[in-house]
């Protein structure tokens, strides 16, 4: 079963929530983060992208960056942009984007569930990103961004959510990207805790590095306390999560740009691709057709249709678009062996559209772009249930969870006492 618990949330006062909430750390580069935070001292980007407070060219993994994250977090607390509830709570968080609505449960999940595969994964993590998030977490001593989890729908949980979201919200605002965000505190946290006892597994949808770093931090803290078990007795044994029913989630493609380095370029590129299947010229890059890719090269879009009987449709990994692309083109024709580490490949989230993909290819000149079909939520659950891992960057979830709305203190080092406040004082 999935273990969840209430927590003393650190959050903005609800009249400042829109000024604090920010996009997550991993959807922008430093320059974009600096631009978004300019003139917005409350923005949580100052905490999760702390290098924006330091000179250009600062090593993003330097000691001063992590020290700045802690300093900026404490500044927001001191200035009243963040405060801590005086009692534990569980919350609902609804997002609405382009008519699509999803409502998740904000709570803490137990690290031991992650370690023991009750919380299942579908991607491997990169060591450098895991190291970075672990150090950031330990320095700030808090989960500054939630892990995006999903579970197979359960009627009892849906009923509770419907009832609690009918009341007056704690916050309601529209972010600059047009997404509407609404939050409620649930009336009876124990009811949700009990309801999740009937859920056998949860799944990491987005946030593999955050969940992995939470587990590492929990183990490090426990070792420092001479504890052998992550039994849930300490706050650091839990990590901040938002749990969404699977039926509500939307997945967009995760597209690729590859520097060709003289491979699969020039006049013979189309001929080489046509040997892999049927090639359609002047194709629509946004059409979703299983077993095919839209490819941008030589300033035109073409579509490669693989032979359907050449695809192992019953294999949950081999039948994924990202696997087919890697096995048929990226490795044999472009020499990309490890997509997690190869410097010649870039990833473009589907929210940016195929126009951003073609623009990036044109900027690089010696490059090729691939627009893929979106992975389905059923494929994600099947892969995780089989104990397998998808290739890197297989899913792009939208809308993204805003950071800064809810923060969970690990309490291995206490947040300053004057940061605590009663929920009623914020309402």
C-alpha positions as CSV (number, residue, x, y, z in Angstrom):
1,X,0.0,0.0,0.0
2,X,1.0,3.6,-0.5
3,X,1.8,5.5,2.7
4,X,1.0,9.2,2.8
5,X,0.9,11.8,5.6
6,X,0.0,15.4,6.5
7,X,2.8,17.9,7.0
8,X,3.4,21.4,8.3
9,X,3.4,23.2,4.9
10,X,5.6,26.1,4.2
11,X,3.9,28.3,1.7
12,X,3.2,31.9,0.7
13,X,0.6,33.9,2.4
14,X,-2.4,33.5,0.1
15,X,-2.4,37.2,-0.9
16,X,1.2,36.7,-2.2
17,X,0.9,33.3,-3.7
18,X,0.9,34.5,-7.4
19,X,4.1,36.5,-6.9
20,X,6.0,33.6,-5.2
21,X,4.9,30.7,-7.4
22,X,7.3,29.9,-10.3
23,X,7.9,27.3,-13.0
24,X,9.9,24.3,-11.8
25,X,13.7,24.5,-12.0
26,X,14.2,22.1,-14.9
27,X,12.1,23.7,-17.6
28,X,14.4,26.7,-18.3
29,X,18.0,27.6,-18.5
30,X,19.8,30.2,-16.4
31,X,19.2,33.0,-18.8
32,X,15.5,32.3,-19.0
33,X,15.2,32.0,-15.2
34,X,17.1,35.3,-14.7
35,X,14.7,37.1,-17.1
36,X,11.6,35.6,-15.5
37,X,12.7,36.6,-12.0
38,X,13.9,40.1,-12.9
39,X,11.9,42.7,-10.9
40,X,10.2,39.9,-8.9
41,X,12.0,39.5,-5.6
42,X,9.3,37.1,-4.2
43,X,9.7,34.7,-7.1
44,X,10.7,31.2,-5.9
45,X,13.1,31.0,-8.8
46,X,15.6,32.8,-6.5
47,X,15.6,29.6,-4.4
48,X,15.4,26.9,-7.1
49,X,17.7,28.6,-9.6
50,X,19.9,30.5,-7.1
51,X,22.6,31.2,-9.7
52,X,20.4,34.0,-11.1
53,X,21.5,36.0,-8.0
54,X,25.1,35.6,-8.9
55,X,27.3,37.0,-11.7
56,X,27.0,35.6,-15.2
57,X,29.4,32.7,-15.7
58,X,29.2,31.4,-12.1
59,X,29.7,27.7,-11.9
60,X,26.1,26.3,-11.4
61,X,27.5,23.6,-9.1
62,X,29.8,25.9,-7.1
63,X,29.5,26.2,-3.3
64,X,28.2,29.7,-3.6
65,X,25.2,28.6,-5.6
66,X,23.9,26.2,-2.9
67,X,24.7,28.8,-0.2
68,X,22.7,31.3,-2.2
69,X,19.7,28.9,-2.4
70,X,19.7,28.7,1.4
71,X,20.2,32.4,1.8
72,X,17.3,33.2,-0.6
73,X,15.0,30.7,1.1
74,X,15.7,32.3,4.5
75,X,15.2,35.7,3.0
76,X,11.7,34.8,1.7
77,X,10.9,33.5,5.2
78,X,12.2,36.5,6.9
79,X,10.4,38.9,4.6
80,X,7.1,37.0,5.1
81,X,6.9,35.7,1.5
82,X,6.9,32.2,3.0
83,X,5.4,31.0,6.3
84,X,5.0,27.7,8.0
85,X,1.7,26.3,9.2
86,X,1.4,25.5,12.9
87,X,-0.3,22.1,12.3
88,X,0.0,19.3,9.7
89,X,-2.3,19.4,6.7
90,X,-3.1,17.8,3.4
91,X,-4.1,19.8,0.4
92,X,-5.7,19.6,-3.1
93,X,-4.1,21.3,-6.0
94,X,-6.0,21.8,-9.3
95,X,-4.6,23.0,-12.6
96,X,-6.6,24.0,-15.6
97,X,-4.9,24.5,-19.0
98,X,-6.7,24.9,-22.3
99,X,-9.8,23.3,-20.9
100,X,-7.9,20.3,-19.4
101,X,-8.3,20.0,-15.7
102,X,-6.3,17.8,-13.2
103,X,-6.6,17.7,-9.4
104,X,-3.8,16.2,-7.2
105,X,-3.4,15.5,-3.5
106,X,-0.5,17.5,-1.9
107,X,1.0,15.4,0.9
108,X,4.2,13.6,1.9
109,X,5.0,10.1,0.7
110,X,7.3,7.8,2.5
111,X,10.9,7.3,1.2
112,X,10.8,3.6,2.0
113,X,7.9,3.2,-0.4
114,X,10.2,4.7,-3.1
115,X,13.1,2.5,-2.1
116,X,10.9,-0.7,-2.0
117,X,9.3,0.0,-5.4
118,X,5.8,0.7,-4.0
119,X,6.4,4.0,-5.7
120,X,7.5,2.8,-9.1
121,X,9.8,4.5,-11.6
122,X,10.0,4.4,-15.4
123,X,13.3,6.4,-16.1
124,X,16.9,6.2,-15.0
125,X,18.4,9.3,-13.4
126,X,21.6,11.2,-14.4
127,X,24.2,11.1,-11.7
128,X,25.1,14.8,-12.1
129,X,21.5,16.0,-11.8
130,X,20.9,13.7,-8.8
131,X,24.0,15.0,-7.1
132,X,22.8,18.6,-7.7
133,X,19.3,18.0,-6.4
134,X,20.6,16.1,-3.3
135,X,23.0,18.9,-2.4
136,X,20.3,21.6,-3.0
137,X,17.9,19.7,-0.8
138,X,20.4,19.1,2.0
139,X,21.5,22.8,1.9
140,X,18.0,24.2,2.1
141,X,16.9,21.4,4.3
142,X,13.6,21.2,2.5
143,X,11.8,19.6,-0.4
144,X,11.5,22.8,-2.5
145,X,9.6,21.1,-5.4
146,X,7.0,18.3,-5.3
147,X,7.4,15.0,-7.0
148,X,4.6,14.5,-9.6
149,X,3.1,11.1,-8.9
150,X,0.1,9.2,-10.3
151,X,-2.0,6.2,-9.3
152,X,-4.8,4.2,-10.9
153,X,-8.1,5.8,-10.2
154,X,-9.9,5.0,-7.0
155,X,-13.6,6.1,-6.5
156,X,-13.2,6.7,-2.8
157,X,-10.4,9.2,-3.3
158,X,-12.2,10.9,-6.1
159,X,-15.3,11.3,-3.9
160,X,-13.2,12.9,-1.1
161,X,-11.5,15.2,-3.6
162,X,-14.8,16.3,-5.1
163,X,-16.3,17.1,-1.7
164,X,-13.2,19.1,-0.5
165,X,-12.8,21.0,-3.7
166,X,-16.4,22.3,-3.4
167,X,-15.4,24.7,-0.6
168,X,-13.7,28.0,-0.5
169,X,-10.1,27.8,-2.0
170,X,-7.0,28.8,-0.2
171,X,-5.7,30.4,-3.4
172,X,-6.8,30.9,-7.0
173,X,-4.7,32.6,-9.7
174,X,-3.6,32.4,-13.3
175,X,0.1,32.1,-14.1
176,X,1.7,34.0,-17.0
177,X,1.5,30.8,-19.1
178,X,-2.3,30.8,-18.9
179,X,-2.6,27.9,-16.5
180,X,-5.1,28.4,-13.6
181,X,-4.0,27.2,-10.2
182,X,-6.4,26.6,-7.3
183,X,-5.7,25.0,-3.9
184,X,-7.8,23.8,-0.9
185,X,-6.9,22.3,2.5
186,X,-8.8,19.1,3.0
187,X,-11.1,18.7,5.9
188,X,-10.0,15.3,7.1
189,X,-6.5,14.2,6.3
190,X,-7.0,10.9,8.0
191,X,-9.7,9.9,5.4
192,X,-7.2,10.3,2.6
193,X,-4.5,8.4,4.5
194,X,-6.9,5.5,5.0
195,X,-8.1,5.6,1.4
196,X,-4.5,5.3,0.1
197,X,-4.1,2.1,2.1
198,X,-6.1,0.5,-0.7
199,X,-3.8,1.8,-3.4
200,X,-1.1,-0.8,-4.1
201,X,1.3,1.3,-6.1
202,X,2.0,4.9,-7.0
203,X,4.1,5.9,-10.1
204,X,6.6,8.7,-10.6
205,X,5.2,10.7,-13.5
206,X,7.6,13.6,-13.4
207,X,10.4,14.2,-10.9
208,X,12.7,11.2,-11.0
209,X,15.6,13.2,-9.9
210,X,13.7,14.9,-7.1
211,X,12.5,11.6,-5.8
212,X,15.9,9.9,-6.1
213,X,17.6,12.9,-4.3
214,X,15.0,12.7,-1.6
215,X,15.8,9.1,-1.0
216,X,19.6,9.8,-0.9
217,X,19.1,12.7,1.5
218,X,17.0,10.6,3.8
219,X,19.6,7.9,3.9
220,X,22.4,10.4,4.6
221,X,20.4,12.1,7.4
222,X,19.5,8.7,8.9
223,X,23.2,7.6,8.8
224,X,24.2,10.8,10.5
225,X,21.6,10.0,13.2
226,X,22.8,6.4,13.5
227,X,19.5,5.1,12.3
228,X,19.3,2.0,10.1
229,X,15.7,2.2,9.1
230,X,13.8,4.8,7.1
231,X,10.7,4.0,9.2
232,X,8.8,7.3,8.8
233,X,9.6,8.4,12.3
234,X,11.5,11.6,11.1
235,X,10.4,14.3,8.6
236,X,13.4,13.5,6.4
237,X,11.9,10.0,5.9
238,X,9.2,11.6,3.8
239,X,9.2,13.7,0.6
240,X,6.8,16.3,-0.9
241,X,4.4,14.8,-3.5
242,X,1.3,15.6,-5.5
243,X,-0.7,12.5,-6.4
244,X,-2.9,12.6,-9.5
245,X,-5.4,10.0,-10.7
246,X,-4.0,8.5,-14.0
247,X,-7.1,9.3,-16.0
248,X,-6.7,13.0,-15.6
249,X,-3.1,13.3,-16.9
250,X,-2.0,14.6,-20.3
251,X,1.3,13.6,-21.8
252,X,2.9,15.6,-24.7
253,X,5.8,14.4,-26.9
254,X,9.4,14.8,-26.0
255,X,11.2,15.7,-29.2
256,X,14.8,15.4,-30.2
257,X,17.4,17.6,-32.0
258,X,20.6,15.8,-33.0
259,X,23.9,17.4,-34.3
260,X,24.6,15.2,-37.3
261,X,28.4,15.8,-37.4
262,X,28.3,15.0,-41.1
263,X,26.2,11.8,-40.6
264,X,22.7,11.6,-42.2
265,X,23.0,15.0,-43.8
266,X,23.2,16.2,-47.4
267,X,21.5,14.9,-50.5
268,X,21.7,11.2,-49.5
269,X,19.9,11.6,-46.2
270,X,16.4,11.0,-47.7
271,X,17.6,8.0,-49.6
272,X,19.1,6.4,-46.4
273,X,15.9,7.1,-44.4
274,X,13.7,5.6,-47.2
275,X,15.5,2.3,-46.7
276,X,13.9,2.1,-43.2
277,X,10.3,2.4,-44.4
278,X,7.9,4.6,-46.4
279,X,9.0,8.2,-46.6
280,X,6.3,10.9,-46.9
281,X,7.5,14.3,-48.2
282,X,6.0,17.7,-47.0
283,X,4.5,16.0,-44.0
284,X,2.5,17.5,-41.1
285,X,4.9,17.3,-38.1
286,X,2.0,17.5,-35.6
287,X,0.1,14.4,-36.7
288,X,0.2,11.5,-34.2
289,X,0.7,8.3,-36.1
290,X,2.0,5.2,-34.2
291,X,5.1,3.7,-35.7
292,X,6.2,6.8,-37.5
293,X,8.3,9.9,-37.0
294,X,8.2,13.4,-38.4
295,X,11.7,14.4,-39.3
296,X,13.0,17.9,-40.0
297,X,16.1,18.1,-42.2
298,X,17.3,20.3,-45.1
299,X,14.6,22.8,-44.1
300,X,11.7,20.5,-44.8
301,X,9.5,18.1,-42.8
302,X,9.2,14.5,-43.9
303,X,7.6,11.5,-42.2
304,X,9.1,8.1,-41.9
305,X,6.5,5.3,-41.6
306,X,8.1,2.1,-40.3
307,X,6.8,-1.3,-41.4
308,X,4.1,-2.2,-38.9
309,X,5.1,-5.9,-38.8
310,X,8.7,-4.9,-37.9
311,X,7.6,-3.5,-34.6
312,X,7.2,-5.7,-31.5
313,X,3.9,-4.2,-30.3
314,X,3.7,-6.5,-27.3
315,X,7.0,-5.3,-25.9
316,X,6.3,-2.3,-23.6
317,X,9.8,-0.8,-24.3
318,X,10.6,-1.8,-27.8
319,X,7.3,-0.4,-29.1
320,X,7.8,3.1,-27.7
321,X,8.5,5.8,-30.2
322,X,11.6,6.8,-28.4
323,X,12.9,3.2,-28.5
324,X,12.1,2.8,-32.2
325,X,13.9,6.1,-33.0
326,X,16.9,5.2,-30.9
327,X,17.2,1.6,-32.3
328,X,16.5,2.5,-36.0
329,X,18.1,5.9,-36.4
330,X,19.9,7.5,-33.5
331,X,22.4,4.8,-32.7
332,X,23.0,3.0,-36.0
333,X,22.9,6.2,-38.2
334,X,23.9,9.0,-35.9
335,X,26.1,7.2,-33.4
336,X,24.1,8.2,-30.3
337,X,24.6,5.4,-27.9
338,X,23.6,6.9,-24.5
339,X,21.0,9.7,-24.8
340,X,21.5,10.7,-21.2
341,X,25.1,11.7,-21.7
342,X,25.8,12.3,-25.4
343,X,26.5,16.0,-26.0
344,X,25.2,15.9,-29.5
345,X,21.5,15.4,-28.6
346,X,19.1,18.0,-27.2
347,X,15.5,17.5,-26.0
348,X,12.6,19.8,-26.8
349,X,9.4,19.5,-24.7
350,X,6.2,19.1,-26.7
351,X,4.8,22.3,-25.1
352,X,7.2,24.3,-27.2
353,X,5.7,22.9,-30.4
354,X,7.3,21.7,-33.6
355,X,8.1,25.3,-34.7
356,X,10.6,25.5,-31.8
357,X,12.1,22.2,-32.9
358,X,12.6,23.3,-36.5
359,X,14.0,26.7,-35.3
360,X,16.6,25.0,-33.2
361,X,17.7,22.7,-36.1
362,X,18.1,25.8,-38.3
363,X,20.1,27.5,-35.6
364,X,22.5,24.6,-35.4
365,X,22.6,24.1,-39.2
366,X,24.3,20.7,-39.1
367,X,21.4,19.1,-37.3
368,X,18.3,17.0,-37.6
369,X,15.0,17.2,-35.7
370,X,12.6,14.4,-34.7
371,X,8.9,15.0,-33.7
372,X,7.6,11.9,-31.9
373,X,4.3,10.6,-30.8
374,X,3.3,11.2,-27.2
375,X,3.8,8.3,-24.8
376,X,0.4,7.3,-23.3
377,X,-0.2,7.0,-19.6
378,X,-1.1,3.3,-20.1
379,X,2.4,2.7,-21.6
380,X,4.0,4.4,-18.7
381,X,2.1,2.3,-16.1
382,X,2.8,-0.9,-18.1
383,X,6.6,-0.2,-18.2
384,X,6.8,0.6,-14.5
385,X,4.7,-2.5,-13.6
386,X,7.1,-4.6,-15.6
387,X,10.0,-3.2,-13.6
388,X,11.5,-1.7,-16.7
389,X,12.9,1.8,-17.5
390,X,11.9,3.9,-20.5
391,X,14.6,5.6,-22.5
392,X,15.5,9.0,-21.2
393,X,13.1,11.9,-21.9
394,X,10.2,9.7,-22.9
395,X,7.4,11.8,-21.4
396,X,6.6,15.5,-21.1
397,X,3.7,16.2,-18.7
398,X,1.6,19.4,-18.9
399,X,0.7,21.4,-17.1
400,X,3.8,21.5,-14.9
401,X,3.5,21.9,-11.1
402,X,4.3,25.4,-9.9
403,X,7.1,25.6,-7.4
404,X,6.8,27.6,-4.2
405,X,3.2,26.8,-3.5
406,X,4.0,24.1,-1.0
407,X,7.4,23.3,0.6
408,X,8.2,20.5,3.1
409,X,10.9,21.0,5.7
410,X,13.1,18.0,6.5
411,X,13.7,19.4,9.9
412,X,17.2,17.9,10.1
413,X,18.0,21.6,10.8
414,X,15.0,23.6,12.0
415,X,13.5,26.4,10.0
416,X,13.7,29.6,12.1
417,X,10.8,29.6,14.7
418,X,9.4,32.9,13.6
419,X,8.4,31.3,10.2
420,X,5.6,29.4,11.8
421,X,2.0,30.6,11.6
422,X,-1.5,29.2,11.9
423,X,-3.4,28.3,8.7
424,X,-6.3,30.5,9.9
425,X,-4.0,33.5,9.8
426,X,-3.4,33.0,6.1
427,X,-6.9,32.5,5.0
